[in-house]
Protein backbone atom coordinates (compact mmCIF):
# COMPACT_ATOMS: atom_id res chain seq x y z
CA UNK A 1 0.00 0.00 0.00
CA UNK A 2 1.43 3.34 -1.02
CA UNK A 3 0.74 6.66 0.55
CA UNK A 4 2.45 9.85 -0.56
CA UNK A 5 2.91 13.09 1.22
CA UNK A 6 4.65 15.98 -0.47
CA UNK A 7 7.18 18.18 1.30
CA UNK A 8 7.65 21.35 -0.70
CA UNK A 9 11.06 22.83 -1.35
CA UNK A 10 11.80 26.24 -2.76
CA UNK A 11 13.27 25.87 -6.22
CA UNK A 12 13.96 29.45 -7.25
CA UNK A 13 15.08 31.03 -3.97
CA UNK A 14 16.49 28.92 -1.16
CA UNK A 15 15.41 31.54 1.37
CA UNK A 16 11.76 30.80 0.62
CA UNK A 17 11.96 27.23 1.95
CA UNK A 18 9.39 26.37 4.56
CA UNK A 19 11.11 26.35 7.98
CA UNK A 20 10.45 22.70 8.81
CA UNK A 21 11.14 21.34 5.33
CA UNK A 22 14.50 19.61 4.88
CA UNK A 23 16.23 20.84 1.75
CA UNK A 24 19.51 18.94 1.98
CA UNK A 25 19.87 15.39 0.72
CA UNK A 26 21.38 14.40 4.06
CA UNK A 27 18.21 15.46 5.93
CA UNK A 28 15.82 13.88 3.41
CA UNK A 29 17.83 10.66 3.36
CA UNK A 30 17.85 10.41 7.18
CA UNK A 31 14.16 11.32 7.43
CA UNK A 32 13.10 8.54 5.06
CA UNK A 33 15.13 5.91 6.90
CA UNK A 34 13.83 7.02 10.29
CA UNK A 35 10.27 6.75 8.95
CA UNK A 36 11.07 3.39 7.27
CA UNK A 37 9.89 4.76 3.94
CA UNK A 38 11.08 4.78 0.35
CA UNK A 39 12.56 8.07 -0.81
CA UNK A 40 11.94 9.25 -4.37
CA UNK A 41 14.19 12.21 -5.20
CA UNK A 42 13.57 14.38 -8.24
CA UNK A 43 16.85 16.25 -8.89
CA UNK A 44 16.93 19.60 -10.67
CA UNK A 45 18.83 22.87 -10.86
CA UNK A 46 16.07 25.08 -9.56
CA UNK A 47 14.53 25.88 -12.93
CA UNK A 48 11.64 23.40 -12.98
CA UNK A 49 8.18 23.66 -11.37
CA UNK A 50 8.01 22.69 -7.70
CA UNK A 51 5.29 20.13 -8.45
CA UNK A 52 4.66 19.28 -12.07
CA UNK A 53 1.18 18.93 -13.52
CA UNK A 54 1.81 15.21 -13.86
CA UNK A 55 2.53 14.81 -10.15
CA UNK A 56 -0.51 16.90 -9.24
CA UNK A 57 -2.63 14.68 -11.45
CA UNK A 58 -1.19 11.54 -9.91
CA UNK A 59 -1.78 12.84 -6.39
CA UNK A 60 -5.35 13.85 -7.22
CA UNK A 61 -6.09 10.42 -8.67
CA UNK A 62 -6.16 8.91 -5.17
CA UNK A 63 -3.32 6.49 -5.92
CA UNK A 64 -0.99 8.57 -3.78
CA UNK A 65 -3.02 8.18 -0.62
CA UNK A 66 -0.78 5.69 1.11
CA UNK A 67 2.35 6.07 3.19
CA UNK A 68 5.28 4.03 1.94
CA UNK A 69 6.94 6.75 -0.15
CA UNK A 70 8.28 10.24 0.34
CA UNK A 71 8.55 12.27 -2.87
CA UNK A 72 11.02 15.15 -2.65
CA UNK A 73 12.39 17.81 -4.96
CA UNK A 74 16.16 18.19 -4.51
CA UNK A 75 17.79 21.40 -5.76
CA UNK A 76 21.38 20.79 -6.86
CA UNK A 77 22.08 24.53 -6.64
CA UNK A 78 21.93 24.14 -2.87
CA UNK A 79 25.60 23.65 -1.97
CA UNK A 80 24.73 20.83 0.43
CA UNK A 81 23.38 18.84 -2.53
CA UNK A 82 26.04 19.56 -5.16
CA UNK A 83 27.89 16.33 -4.40
CA UNK A 84 24.98 14.36 -5.90
CA UNK A 85 25.83 15.70 -9.36
CA UNK A 86 29.42 14.52 -8.76
CA UNK A 87 28.41 10.99 -7.75
CA UNK A 88 25.68 10.44 -10.34
CA UNK A 89 27.34 12.50 -13.12
CA UNK A 90 23.89 13.67 -14.12
CA UNK A 91 23.31 13.89 -17.87
CA UNK A 92 19.71 15.11 -17.97
CA UNK A 93 17.41 17.18 -15.80
CA UNK A 94 15.04 16.03 -14.40
CA UNK A 95 16.54 12.88 -12.95
CA UNK A 96 14.89 10.69 -10.32
CA UNK A 97 16.54 8.37 -7.80
CA UNK A 98 14.64 5.92 -5.60
CA UNK A 99 16.09 4.67 -2.30
CA UNK A 100 14.67 1.84 -0.21
CA UNK A 101 14.02 2.25 3.55
CA UNK A 102 17.54 0.93 4.25
CA UNK A 103 19.02 3.83 2.27
CA UNK A 104 20.10 1.81 -0.78
CA UNK A 105 19.52 3.11 -4.30
CA UNK A 106 17.28 0.62 -6.09
CA UNK A 107 16.65 2.41 -9.38
CA UNK A 108 16.93 5.73 -11.14
CA UNK A 109 15.41 7.42 -14.16
CA UNK A 110 17.13 9.68 -16.66
CA UNK A 111 13.84 10.96 -18.09
CA UNK A 112 11.39 13.59 -16.94
CA UNK A 113 8.73 12.34 -14.54
CA UNK A 114 5.30 11.75 -16.06
CA UNK A 115 2.07 10.48 -14.58
CA UNK A 116 2.54 7.17 -16.36
CA UNK A 117 6.17 6.77 -15.31
CA UNK A 118 5.28 7.35 -11.66
CA UNK A 119 2.51 4.76 -11.78
CA UNK A 120 4.57 2.18 -13.70
CA UNK A 121 7.66 2.56 -11.56
CA UNK A 122 5.76 2.31 -8.27
CA UNK A 123 3.98 -0.81 -9.45
CA UNK A 124 7.32 -2.30 -10.50
CA UNK A 125 8.92 -1.47 -7.14
CA UNK A 126 5.93 -2.94 -5.31
CA UNK A 127 6.53 -6.17 -7.26
CA UNK A 128 10.26 -6.06 -6.35
CA UNK A 129 11.34 -5.54 -9.97
CA UNK A 130 12.08 -1.82 -10.34
CA UNK A 131 12.44 -0.61 -13.89
CA UNK A 132 15.98 0.24 -15.02
CA UNK A 133 16.92 3.36 -16.99
CA UNK A 134 18.46 3.66 -20.43
CA UNK A 135 22.24 3.29 -20.70
CA UNK A 136 23.89 6.55 -19.51
CA UNK A 137 26.31 8.03 -22.04
CA UNK A 138 29.10 8.79 -19.56
CA UNK A 139 29.43 5.24 -18.21
CA UNK A 140 30.22 1.90 -19.83
CA UNK A 141 28.68 -0.12 -16.98
CA UNK A 142 25.19 -1.50 -17.52
CA UNK A 143 22.42 0.21 -15.50
CA UNK A 144 22.22 -2.62 -12.93
CA UNK A 145 26.00 -2.51 -12.38
CA UNK A 146 25.81 1.27 -12.24
CA UNK A 147 23.33 1.08 -9.36
CA UNK A 148 25.87 -1.01 -7.41
CA UNK A 149 28.58 1.52 -8.30
CA UNK A 150 26.46 4.46 -7.14
CA UNK A 151 25.64 2.75 -3.84
CA UNK A 152 29.29 2.07 -3.07
CA UNK A 153 30.37 5.64 -3.84
CA UNK A 154 27.44 7.15 -1.94
CA UNK A 155 28.22 5.06 1.16
CA UNK A 156 31.88 6.06 0.95
CA UNK A 157 30.93 9.74 0.60
CA UNK A 158 28.59 9.55 3.60
CA UNK A 159 31.27 7.91 5.75
CA UNK A 160 33.75 10.62 4.78
CA UNK A 161 31.17 13.36 5.36
CA UNK A 162 30.03 12.12 8.77
CA UNK A 163 33.17 10.59 10.24
CA UNK A 164 36.12 12.35 8.58
CA UNK A 165 38.16 12.14 11.80
CA UNK A 166 37.63 8.42 12.42
CA UNK A 167 40.31 6.11 11.04
CA UNK A 168 38.05 3.04 10.95
CA UNK A 169 35.37 4.90 8.95
CA UNK A 170 37.91 6.19 6.44
CA UNK A 171 39.33 2.69 6.05
CA UNK A 172 35.84 1.37 5.33
CA UNK A 173 35.28 4.20 2.85
CA UNK A 174 38.49 3.26 1.02
CA UNK A 175 37.34 -0.37 0.80
CA UNK A 176 34.01 0.74 -0.69
CA UNK A 177 35.81 2.97 -3.19
CA UNK A 178 38.10 0.11 -4.22
CA UNK A 179 35.00 -2.01 -4.91
CA UNK A 180 33.47 0.81 -6.95
CA UNK A 181 36.69 1.28 -8.94
CA UNK A 182 36.57 -2.46 -9.60
CA UNK A 183 33.18 -1.96 -11.26
CA UNK A 184 34.22 1.16 -13.18
CA UNK A 185 36.70 3.93 -12.38
CA UNK A 186 35.46 7.45 -13.02
CA UNK A 187 36.41 10.91 -11.83
CA UNK A 188 34.54 11.02 -8.53
CA UNK A 189 35.46 7.65 -7.02
CA UNK A 190 39.12 8.34 -7.91
CA UNK A 191 38.89 11.91 -6.57
CA UNK A 192 37.33 10.78 -3.29
CA UNK A 193 39.95 8.07 -2.83
CA UNK A 194 42.69 10.66 -3.42
CA UNK A 195 41.09 12.99 -0.87
CA UNK A 196 40.83 10.30 1.83
CA UNK A 197 44.37 9.04 1.17
CA UNK A 198 45.64 12.61 1.53
CA UNK A 199 43.84 12.94 4.88
CA UNK A 200 45.66 9.79 5.98
CA UNK A 201 48.97 11.20 4.67
CA UNK A 202 49.29 8.38 2.16
CA UNK A 203 51.57 9.28 -0.80
CA UNK A 204 49.32 7.31 -3.19
CA UNK A 205 46.92 10.27 -3.03
CA UNK A 206 48.85 11.95 -5.85
CA UNK A 207 48.52 8.90 -8.09
CA UNK A 208 44.73 8.81 -7.71
CA UNK A 209 44.55 12.56 -8.27
CA UNK A 210 46.38 12.04 -11.57
CA UNK A 211 44.00 9.25 -12.57
CA UNK A 212 40.94 11.32 -11.64
CA UNK A 213 42.02 14.21 -13.85
CA UNK A 214 42.64 11.82 -16.74
CA UNK A 215 39.08 10.47 -16.43
CA UNK A 216 37.58 13.96 -16.23
CA UNK A 217 39.02 15.19 -19.52
CA UNK A 218 35.96 15.20 -21.77
CA UNK A 219 34.04 18.46 -22.15
CA UNK A 220 30.93 17.41 -20.24
CA UNK A 221 32.82 16.03 -17.25
CA UNK A 222 35.07 19.10 -17.15
CA UNK A 223 31.91 21.17 -16.79
CA UNK A 224 30.61 19.04 -13.90
CA UNK A 225 33.92 18.63 -12.10
CA UNK A 226 35.59 22.02 -12.77
CA UNK A 227 36.04 22.96 -9.10
CA UNK A 228 37.31 19.50 -8.12
CA UNK A 229 39.73 19.33 -11.07
CA UNK A 230 41.09 22.76 -10.11
CA UNK A 231 41.44 21.56 -6.52
CA UNK A 232 43.51 18.52 -7.52
CA UNK A 233 45.60 20.49 -10.01
CA UNK A 234 46.56 23.05 -7.37
CA UNK A 235 47.32 20.41 -4.73
CA UNK A 236 49.46 18.20 -6.99
CA UNK A 237 50.94 20.43 -9.73
CA UNK A 238 54.21 18.50 -10.06
CA UNK A 239 52.97 14.97 -9.60
CA UNK A 240 50.33 15.33 -12.31
CA UNK A 241 53.04 15.16 -14.94
CA UNK A 242 53.11 11.77 -16.63
CA UNK A 243 56.06 9.41 -16.59
CA UNK A 244 58.18 8.46 -19.57
CA UNK A 245 57.15 4.82 -19.72
CA UNK A 246 54.52 3.83 -22.27
CA UNK A 247 52.24 0.79 -22.57
CA UNK A 248 51.90 -0.04 -26.26
CA UNK A 249 49.22 -2.72 -26.69
CA UNK A 250 49.37 -5.07 -29.64
CA UNK A 251 45.57 -4.90 -29.75
CA UNK A 252 43.21 -2.90 -27.55
CA UNK A 253 40.17 -4.85 -28.80
CA UNK A 254 39.89 -8.63 -29.15
CA UNK A 255 37.23 -10.56 -31.04
CA UNK A 256 36.43 -13.66 -29.00
CA UNK A 257 34.25 -15.13 -31.75
CA UNK A 258 31.55 -17.65 -30.85
CA UNK A 259 31.63 -18.97 -27.29
CA UNK A 260 29.69 -21.72 -25.54
CA UNK A 261 27.29 -20.84 -22.75
CA UNK A 262 28.59 -21.44 -19.19
CA UNK A 263 32.14 -22.02 -20.40
CA UNK A 264 35.40 -20.47 -19.19
CA UNK A 265 37.91 -18.81 -21.53
CA UNK A 266 41.19 -16.94 -21.22
CA UNK A 267 42.16 -13.99 -23.42
CA UNK A 268 45.48 -12.15 -23.48
CA UNK A 269 46.05 -8.46 -24.19
CA UNK A 270 49.75 -8.23 -25.01
CA UNK A 271 51.76 -5.03 -24.65
CA UNK A 272 55.30 -3.67 -24.63
CA UNK A 273 56.83 -0.84 -22.64
CA UNK A 274 58.10 1.31 -25.51
CA UNK A 275 59.06 4.19 -23.21
CA UNK A 276 62.28 5.10 -21.43
CA UNK A 277 61.29 4.29 -17.82
CA UNK A 278 59.76 1.26 -16.02
CA UNK A 279 55.98 1.03 -15.88
CA UNK A 280 54.01 -0.26 -12.89
CA UNK A 281 50.43 -1.44 -13.44
CA UNK A 282 48.61 -0.11 -10.39
CA UNK A 283 45.11 -1.49 -10.97
CA UNK A 284 43.03 -3.32 -13.58
CA UNK A 285 39.24 -3.47 -13.42
CA UNK A 286 36.42 -4.75 -15.60
CA UNK A 287 32.81 -3.72 -16.07
CA UNK A 288 31.49 -7.22 -15.36
CA UNK A 289 32.20 -9.91 -12.80
CA UNK A 290 32.21 -12.35 -15.72
CA UNK A 291 35.56 -10.88 -16.87
CA UNK A 292 38.32 -11.20 -14.28
CA UNK A 293 41.66 -9.55 -15.12
CA UNK A 294 45.09 -10.76 -13.95
CA UNK A 295 48.36 -8.83 -14.24
CA UNK A 296 51.91 -8.70 -12.94
CA UNK A 297 52.63 -6.43 -9.97
CA UNK A 298 56.32 -6.15 -10.93
CA UNK A 299 57.71 -3.13 -12.85
CA UNK A 300 57.83 -3.61 -16.63
CA UNK A 301 61.23 -2.41 -17.82
CA UNK A 302 61.77 -0.43 -21.05
CA UNK A 303 61.35 -2.71 -24.12
CA UNK A 304 60.01 -5.49 -21.87
CA UNK A 305 56.76 -7.20 -22.86
CA UNK A 306 53.82 -8.06 -20.66
CA UNK A 307 50.25 -9.29 -20.77
CA UNK A 308 46.88 -8.55 -19.21
CA UNK A 309 45.02 -11.86 -18.87
CA UNK A 310 41.24 -11.84 -18.79
CA UNK A 311 39.38 -14.95 -17.61
CA UNK A 312 35.92 -14.77 -19.13
CA UNK A 313 32.82 -16.73 -18.15
CA UNK A 314 30.16 -16.82 -20.88
CA UNK A 315 27.06 -16.47 -18.73
CA UNK A 316 24.44 -15.11 -21.17
CA UNK A 317 23.25 -15.66 -24.72
CA UNK A 318 23.79 -12.99 -27.35
CA UNK A 319 26.42 -10.46 -28.32
CA UNK A 320 28.62 -9.02 -25.60
CA UNK A 321 31.16 -6.21 -25.19
CA UNK A 322 33.18 -6.05 -21.98
CA UNK A 323 35.57 -3.26 -21.02
CA UNK A 324 38.77 -3.65 -19.02
CA UNK A 325 40.48 -0.55 -17.61
CA UNK A 326 44.25 -0.59 -17.07
CA UNK A 327 45.75 2.02 -14.74
CA UNK A 328 49.51 2.47 -14.62
CA UNK A 329 52.39 4.90 -14.12
CA UNK A 330 52.89 5.18 -17.91
CA UNK A 331 52.24 8.25 -20.03
CA UNK A 332 49.01 6.62 -21.18
CA UNK A 333 48.11 5.87 -17.58
CA UNK A 334 44.52 4.86 -18.37
CA UNK A 335 43.87 2.37 -21.17
CA UNK A 336 40.49 0.88 -22.08
CA UNK A 337 40.58 -2.64 -23.54
CA UNK A 338 37.57 -4.27 -25.21
CA UNK A 339 36.54 -7.91 -25.43
CA UNK A 340 33.79 -8.66 -27.97
CA UNK A 341 32.07 -11.89 -28.87
CA UNK A 342 28.86 -13.85 -29.25
CA UNK A 343 27.22 -16.69 -27.34
CA UNK A 344 24.80 -18.38 -29.79
CA UNK A 345 21.59 -19.93 -28.56
CA UNK A 346 21.77 -23.72 -28.54
CA UNK A 347 18.64 -25.83 -28.00
CA UNK A 348 20.76 -28.49 -26.29
CA UNK A 349 21.47 -25.99 -23.49
CA UNK A 350 17.79 -25.64 -22.59
C-alpha positions in Angstrom: 0.0 0.0 0.0 1.4 3.3 -1.0 0.7 6.7 0.5 2.4 9.9 -0.6 2.9 13.1 1.2 4.7 16.0 -0.5 7.2 18.2 1.3 7.7 21.3 -0.7 11.1 22.8 -1.3 11.8 26.2 -2.8 13.3 25.9 -6.2 14.0 29.4 -7.2 15.1 31.0 -4.0 16.5 28.9 -1.2 15.4 31.5 1.4 11.8 30.8 0.6 12.0 27.2 1.9 9.4 26.4 4.6 11.1 26.4 8.0 10.5 22.7 8.8 11.1 21.3 5.3 14.5 19.6 4.9 16.2 20.8 1.8 19.5 18.9 2.0 19.9 15.4 0.7 21.4 14.4 4.1 18.2 15.5 5.9 15.8 13.9 3.4 17.8 10.7 3.4 17.9 10.4 7.2 14.2 11.3 7.4 13.1 8.5 5.1 15.1 5.9 6.9 13.8 7.0 10.3 10.3 6.8 8.9 11.1 3.4 7.3 9.9 4.8 3.9 11.1 4.8 0.3 12.6 8.1 -0.8 11.9 9.2 -4.4 14.2 12.2 -5.2 13.6 14.4 -8.2 16.8 16.2 -8.9 16.9 19.6 -10.7 18.8 22.9 -10.9 16.1 25.1 -9.6 14.5 25.9 -12.9 11.6 23.4 -13.0 8.2 23.7 -11.4 8.0 22.7 -7.7 5.3 20.1 -8.5 4.7 19.3 -12.1 1.2 18.9 -13.5 1.8 15.2 -13.9 2.5 14.8 -10.1 -0.5 16.9 -9.2 -2.6 14.7 -11.5 -1.2 11.5 -9.9 -1.8 12.8 -6.4 -5.4 13.8 -7.2 -6.1 10.4 -8.7 -6.2 8.9 -5.2 -3.3 6.5 -5.9 -1.0 8.6 -3.8 -3.0 8.2 -0.6 -0.8 5.7 1.1 2.3 6.1 3.2 5.3 4.0 1.9 6.9 6.8 -0.1 8.3 10.2 0.3 8.5 12.3 -2.9 11.0 15.2 -2.6 12.4 17.8 -5.0 16.2 18.2 -4.5 17.8 21.4 -5.8 21.4 20.8 -6.9 22.1 24.5 -6.6 21.9 24.1 -2.9 25.6 23.6 -2.0 24.7 20.8 0.4 23.4 18.8 -2.5 26.0 19.6 -5.2 27.9 16.3 -4.4 25.0 14.4 -5.9 25.8 15.7 -9.4 29.4 14.5 -8.8 28.4 11.0 -7.7 25.7 10.4 -10.3 27.3 12.5 -13.1 23.9 13.7 -14.1 23.3 13.9 -17.9 19.7 15.1 -18.0 17.4 17.2 -15.8 15.0 16.0 -14.4 16.5 12.9 -13.0 14.9 10.7 -10.3 16.5 8.4 -7.8 14.6 5.9 -5.6 16.1 4.7 -2.3 14.7 1.8 -0.2 14.0 2.3 3.6 17.5 0.9 4.3 19.0 3.8 2.3 20.1 1.8 -0.8 19.5 3.1 -4.3 17.3 0.6 -6.1 16.6 2.4 -9.4 16.9 5.7 -11.1 15.4 7.4 -14.2 17.1 9.7 -16.7 13.8 11.0 -18.1 11.4 13.6 -16.9 8.7 12.3 -14.5 5.3 11.8 -16.1 2.1 10.5 -14.6 2.5 7.2 -16.4 6.2 6.8 -15.3 5.3 7.4 -11.7 2.5 4.8 -11.8 4.6 2.2 -13.7 7.7 2.6 -11.6 5.8 2.3 -8.3 4.0 -0.8 -9.5 7.3 -2.3 -10.5 8.9 -1.5 -7.1 5.9 -2.9 -5.3 6.5 -6.2 -7.3 10.3 -6.1 -6.4 11.3 -5.5 -10.0 12.1 -1.8 -10.3 12.4 -0.6 -13.9 16.0 0.2 -15.0 16.9 3.4 -17.0 18.5 3.7 -20.4 22.2 3.3 -20.7 23.9 6.5 -19.5 26.3 8.0 -22.0 29.1 8.8 -19.6 29.4 5.2 -18.2 30.2 1.9 -19.8 28.7 -0.1 -17.0 25.2 -1.5 -17.5 22.4 0.2 -15.5 22.2 -2.6 -12.9 26.0 -2.5 -12.4 25.8 1.3 -12.2 23.3 1.1 -9.4 25.9 -1.0 -7.4 28.6 1.5 -8.3 26.5 4.5 -7.1 25.6 2.8 -3.8 29.3 2.1 -3.1 30.4 5.6 -3.8 27.4 7.1 -1.9 28.2 5.1 1.2 31.9 6.1 0.9 30.9 9.7 0.6 28.6 9.5 3.6 31.3 7.9 5.8 33.8 10.6 4.8 31.2 13.4 5.4 30.0 12.1 8.8 33.2 10.6 10.2 36.1 12.3 8.6 38.2 12.1 11.8 37.6 8.4 12.4 40.3 6.1 11.0 38.0 3.0 10.9 35.4 4.9 9.0 37.9 6.2 6.4 39.3 2.7 6.0 35.8 1.4 5.3 35.3 4.2 2.8 38.5 3.3 1.0 37.3 -0.4 0.8 34.0 0.7 -0.7 35.8 3.0 -3.2 38.1 0.1 -4.2 35.0 -2.0 -4.9 33.5 0.8 -6.9 36.7 1.3 -8.9 36.6 -2.5 -9.6 33.2 -2.0 -11.3 34.2 1.2 -13.2 36.7 3.9 -12.4 35.5 7.5 -13.0 36.4 10.9 -11.8 34.5 11.0 -8.5 35.5 7.7 -7.0 39.1 8.3 -7.9 38.9 11.9 -6.6 37.3 10.8 -3.3 40.0 8.1 -2.8 42.7 10.7 -3.4 41.1 13.0 -0.9 40.8 10.3 1.8 44.4 9.0 1.2 45.6 12.6 1.5 43.8 12.9 4.9 45.7 9.8 6.0 49.0 11.2 4.7 49.3 8.4 2.2 51.6 9.3 -0.8 49.3 7.3 -3.2 46.9 10.3 -3.0 48.9 12.0 -5.9 48.5 8.9 -8.1 44.7 8.8 -7.7 44.5 12.6 -8.3 46.4 12.0 -11.6 44.0 9.2 -12.6 40.9 11.3 -11.6 42.0 14.2 -13.9 42.6 11.8 -16.7 39.1 10.5 -16.4 37.6 14.0 -16.2 39.0 15.2 -19.5 36.0 15.2 -21.8 34.0 18.5 -22.2 30.9 17.4 -20.2 32.8 16.0 -17.2 35.1 19.1 -17.2 31.9 21.2 -16.8 30.6 19.0 -13.9 33.9 18.6 -12.1 35.6 22.0 -12.8 36.0 23.0 -9.1 37.3 19.5 -8.1 39.7 19.3 -11.1 41.1 22.8 -10.1 41.4 21.6 -6.5 43.5 18.5 -7.5 45.6 20.5 -10.0 46.6 23.1 -7.4 47.3 20.4 -4.7 49.5 18.2 -7.0 50.9 20.4 -9.7 54.2 18.5 -10.1 53.0 15.0 -9.6 50.3 15.3 -12.3 53.0 15.2 -14.9 53.1 11.8 -16.6 56.1 9.4 -16.6 58.2 8.5 -19.6 57.1 4.8 -19.7 54.5 3.8 -22.3 52.2 0.8 -22.6 51.9 0.0 -26.3 49.2 -2.7 -26.7 49.4 -5.1 -29.6 45.6 -4.9 -29.8 43.2 -2.9 -27.5 40.2 -4.9 -28.8 39.9 -8.6 -29.1 37.2 -10.6 -31.0 36.4 -13.7 -29.0 34.3 -15.1 -31.8 31.5 -17.6 -30.9 31.6 -19.0 -27.3 29.7 -21.7 -25.5 27.3 -20.8 -22.7 28.6 -21.4 -19.2 32.1 -22.0 -20.4 35.4 -20.5 -19.2 37.9 -18.8 -21.5 41.2 -16.9 -21.2 42.2 -14.0 -23.4 45.5 -12.1 -23.5 46.0 -8.5 -24.2 49.8 -8.2 -25.0 51.8 -5.0 -24.7 55.3 -3.7 -24.6 56.8 -0.8 -22.6 58.1 1.3 -25.5 59.1 4.2 -23.2 62.3 5.1 -21.4 61.3 4.3 -17.8 59.8 1.3 -16.0 56.0 1.0 -15.9 54.0 -0.3 -12.9 50.4 -1.4 -13.4 48.6 -0.1 -10.4 45.1 -1.5 -11.0 43.0 -3.3 -13.6 39.2 -3.5 -13.4 36.4 -4.7 -15.6 32.8 -3.7 -16.1 31.5 -7.2 -15.4 32.2 -9.9 -12.8 32.2 -12.3 -15.7 35.6 -10.9 -16.9 38.3 -11.2 -14.3 41.7 -9.6 -15.1 45.1 -10.8 -13.9 48.4 -8.8 -14.2 51.9 -8.7 -12.9 52.6 -6.4 -10.0 56.3 -6.2 -10.9 57.7 -3.1 -12.9 57.8 -3.6 -16.6 61.2 -2.4 -17.8 61.8 -0.4 -21.1 61.3 -2.7 -24.1 60.0 -5.5 -21.9 56.8 -7.2 -22.9 53.8 -8.1 -20.7 50.2 -9.3 -20.8 46.9 -8.6 -19.2 45.0 -11.9 -18.9 41.2 -11.8 -18.8 39.4 -14.9 -17.6 35.9 -14.8 -19.1 32.8 -16.7 -18.1 30.2 -16.8 -20.9 27.1 -16.5 -18.7 24.4 -15.1 -21.2 23.2 -15.7 -24.7 23.8 -13.0 -27.4 26.4 -10.5 -28.3 28.6 -9.0 -25.6 31.2 -6.2 -25.2 33.2 -6.1 -22.0 35.6 -3.3 -21.0 38.8 -3.7 -19.0 40.5 -0.5 -17.6 44.3 -0.6 -17.1 45.8 2.0 -14.7 49.5 2.5 -14.6 52.4 4.9 -14.1 52.9 5.2 -17.9 52.2 8.3 -20.0 49.0 6.6 -21.2 48.1 5.9 -17.6 44.5 4.9 -18.4 43.9 2.4 -21.2 40.5 0.9 -22.1 40.6 -2.6 -23.5 37.6 -4.3 -25.2 36.5 -7.9 -25.4 33.8 -8.7 -28.0 32.1 -11.9 -28.9 28.9 -13.8 -29.3 27.2 -16.7 -27.3 24.8 -18.4 -29.8 21.6 -19.9 -28.6 21.8 -23.7 -28.5 18.6 -25.8 -28.0 20.8 -28.5 -26.3 21.5 -26.0 -23.5 17.8 -25.6 -22.6 
